[in-house]
C-alpha cells in the first residue's frame, strides 16, 4: 500500500513538472538558385540564406510560478545544399545561439552566446531582416578602406544581457561580454553594447551602440584598439495601404591612427501586394572619411507565401564599389582594390518548422 502511494506521488510530481516545462524543436530550411557576377567572373550557384539563414534549434522554458521562469536556446546553422554546418562549419554546432536565462515581471537576464543589442535594433528596421544575405544593411560589416577595424558583431560569446519586459512599449537592452584574456591586457576581446527605443505600432525607433576591443583570449594584444558602432533606426507602418517604411543611420569609428570613420545610411520599404505577397526594396550607401572609396547597394525583392511557414522568393541585388573599393555582399568574392561590383539574380524557397 505504501509502495503504491509513493509511486502515485512520484507520478503526480512528474506530471506536474511536465505541465510546467516545455521543449520545442524548430528551424528553417532556405535554398536559392542564383546567377552571380563580379567583374569578369560569373557563376551559377545553389546557396543558403536568401530569405533567412537555415538553422535547427532547441528552445525550452519552465514556469517557476509567481511570474518567474527559466528558458534556454540552442541553435546551430547548416547549409542544406551540402548538409554541412555553418558558423564556422563544417561540423554543426550551436554557434548561432546558445544561452540560458531567467525571466520575471522586471525583464529577463540571459548568459551565453547571443545576438547583440545593435543587431536587433537594425533587424527591426530592415525589410529583409539582416539575417538574409541579400540585405544591403550587411554593408555595416564592411571594413573596406578601414584597415584594422573590428568588424560589426551580430553575435557575441560569453555575453551577459538584460532586457526589459517584452510587454512594454519602451525597451532597453544592455549587454557585456568579457574577452576572458588574462595577459598582456585584460581588455583584449572585451565587448559591450546596448539599445533603447520605443516600439508601439505604427512607430518604431531605436538608438544602439556597441564597442569592441581588439584581440582575444587566444590572441591577446598589449594595447587593444577600440572600435565603436552607433546606429539610429526607425520604422513606420501604414496598414491602410499595406506599406511599411524603414530607415537606418550607422556610424563607426576606430581608435587606430589614420583609420577614418564610416557613415552608412539606408532607406527601405515593404508593400503588401496581396494578403499572401510582398514587394520589398532597400538601398544603403557607405562612405569613409578621408577616402573616395565608397559603396552603394540595393535589393529588389518579392515574397509569395504558400502558407504561414513556406514562402517562394525572388531577389535582385546590385552592389557598386567606387574608386577601387572592394566590399562584398551575398557571399560573392570581389577582387581586392578592383572597384568591381556585384550583381545577383536569385529565386528560392524557405520553409520554417
Residue, then its C-alpha position, 0 to 999 in steps of 0.5 A: x500500500x505504501x509502495x503504491x502511494x509513493x509511486x502515485x506521488x512520484x507520478x503526480x510530481x512528474x506530471x506536474x513538472x511536465x505541465x510546467x516545462x516545455x521543449x520545442x524543436x524548430x528551424x528553417x530550411x532556405x535554398x536559392x538558385x542564383x546567377x552571380x557576377x563580379x567583374x569578369x567572373x560569373x557563376x551559377x550557384x545553389x546557396x543558403x540564406x536568401x530569405x533567412x539563414x537555415x538553422x535547427x534549434x532547441x528552445x525550452x522554458x519552465x514556469x517557476x510560478x509567481x511570474x518567474x521562469x527559466x528558458x534556454x536556446x540552442x541553435x546551430x546553422x547548416x547549409x542544406x545544399x551540402x548538409x554541412x554546418x555553418x558558423x564556422x562549419x563544417x561540423x554543426x554546432x550551436x554557434x548561432x545561439x546558445x544561452x540560458x536565462x531567467x525571466x520575471x515581471x522586471x525583464x529577463x537576464x540571459x548568459x551565453x552566446x547571443x545576438x547583440x543589442x545593435x543587431x536587433x535594433x537594425x533587424x527591426x528596421x530592415x525589410x529583409x531582416x539582416x539575417x538574409x544575405x541579400x540585405x544591403x544593411x550587411x554593408x555595416x560589416x564592411x571594413x573596406x578602406x578601414x584597415x584594422x577595424x573590428x568588424x560589426x558583431x551580430x553575435x557575441x560569446x560569453x555575453x551577459x544581457x538584460x532586457x526589459x519586459x517584452x510587454x512594454x512599449x519602451x525597451x532597453x537592452x544592455x549587454x557585456x561580454x568579457x574577452x576572458x584574456x588574462x595577459x598582456x591586457x585584460x581588455x583584449x576581446x572585451x565587448x559591450x553594447x546596448x539599445x533603447x527605443x520605443x516600439x508601439x505600432x505604427x512607430x518604431x525607433x531605436x538608438x544602439x551602440x556597441x564597442x569592441x576591443x581588439x584581440x582575444x583570449x587566444x590572441x591577446x594584444x598589449x594595447x587593444x584598439x577600440x572600435x565603436x558602432x552607433x546606429x539610429x533606426x526607425x520604422x513606420x507602418x501604414x496598414x491602410x495601404x499595406x506599406x511599411x517604411x524603414x530607415x537606418x543611420x550607422x556610424x563607426x569609428x576606430x581608435x587606430x591612427x589614420x583609420x577614418x570613420x564610416x557613415x552608412x545610411x539606408x532607406x527601405x520599404x515593404x508593400x503588401x501586394x496581396x494578403x499572401x505577397x510582398x514587394x520589398x526594396x532597400x538601398x544603403x550607401x557607405x562612405x569613409x572619411x578621408x577616402x573616395x572609396x565608397x559603396x552603394x547597394x540595393x535589393x529588389x525583392x518579392x515574397x509569395x507565401x504558400x502558407x504561414x511557414x513556406x514562402x517562394x522568393x525572388x531577389x535582385x541585388x546590385x552592389x557598386x564599389x567606387x574608386x577601387x573599393x572592394x566590399x562584398x555582399x551575398x557571399x560573392x568574392x570581389x577582387x581586392x582594390x578592383x572597384x568591381x561590383x556585384x550583381x545577383x539574380x536569385x529565386x528560392x524557397x524557405x520553409x520554417x518548422 
